[in-house]
Amino acid sequence: VKLTSNRKLEHLILCLCRDVEHKKKSGFQDIELIHRALPEINKDEIDISVNFLGKKLESPFMITGITGGHEISYKINKELAKAAKATGVALGLGSQRVAIENPELEYTYTIVREVAEDAFIIGNIGVSHVKYAKKAVEMVDADALAIHLNPLQEAIQPEGITHSKKTLEKIGKIVKELDVPVIVKETGAGICYEDAKLLKNKGVAAIDVAGAGGTSWSAVEAYRSKNSHLGKLYWDWGIPTAISTVEVREAVDIPVIASGGIRTGLDAAKAIALGADIVGMALPIMKKAFFGYKEVISFIENFNEELKIAMYLVGAKNIEELKKCPLVIRGKVREWLHERGFDTKKYARRSLHG
Ligand code: FNR
């Protein structure tokens, strides 16, 4: 377990110091919102708050988990919790597994609830360790639990667990056992239509697509491993986030979180217009957290402003209206969606006011 802890630290350092992002894009460059010369709303009246899984968020934003299992996480989690409290966004933790196996590390997580008593906090555990689900929730009095799926990372890292049979069954069992909502998330390779349907049928409350285009686990492994061949080969593997957002939204009617390479409020506006309810960001937020919670707060405030400008320019005065805005899907994203049999024209032709 000490080894796991060191591995997590190594991941974190690599994320901070190296370029660990996909070379391929998240797909939002192919999404165009339609500019309105007559927005017919006042920008200062735009409301970006949302209700997400029964709780109000001040903006459609979730910090998503990337850190955990090391003493250093204490500081990061504390700064993240202060920022989540101040800005009213959701806080998703990194995997709690190491802290469950080593109770002396619990304090690195429990700090989030001490700092942010009322925040929407999402516990986190890998699908290979769902036996810890209940403990993960209890540790931080979580409002929801995220179960992360990471077959790509497991397949390319030397210590990986590549036994995936009966994963769905395990998820279904946890959904029944827990009394908080279960979110299933990927970790940077996206979720397709087929898998979204399977997850919905097991009763999961929400899906975080965590698609390709942002931070790449394979890239991290390429730097870490002595044999970097696999990490390099699979650096860009996965479903780009814009595409995964459509695939999942077309498959299910439960809340969808778009994440993986979301970097601005404009990306978020596009993701929400494509069908997401909220968006998530991991790496950019973690980088800010190293410099303290004030940096995280100003990043989120900038994000909110970027989002509001997009909403103003498409004439959407709240998030529900943004979801109905017409948009044009071009280039590679359109090509993918067409090949998969999705109707892209319906997005272009819909109208804000029905
Ligand atoms: C992750 N991610 C992740 N996800 C999760 O649910 N629990 C975790 O513990 C981790 N840990 C983790 C470590 C490292 C090194 C990476 C690269 C990723 C996935 C993460 O939440 C997110 O989906 C991806 O980083 C993509 O989002 P961004 O960074 O592009 O915003």
Boltz pocket constraint, residues with backbone or C-beta under 6 A from the ligand:
constraints:
  - pocket:
      binder: B
      contacts: [[A, 11], [A, 12], [A, 15], [A, 64], [A, 65], [A, 66], [A, 67], [A, 68], [A, 93], [A, 94], [A, 95], [A, 124], [A, 146], [A, 147], [A, 148], [A, 185], [A, 186], [A, 187], [A, 188], [A, 210], [A, 211], [A, 213], [A, 214], [A, 215], [A, 216], [A, 217], [A, 220], [A, 259], [A, 260], [A, 261], [A, 262], [A, 280], [A, 281], [A, 282], [A, 283], [A, 284]]
      max_distance: 6.0
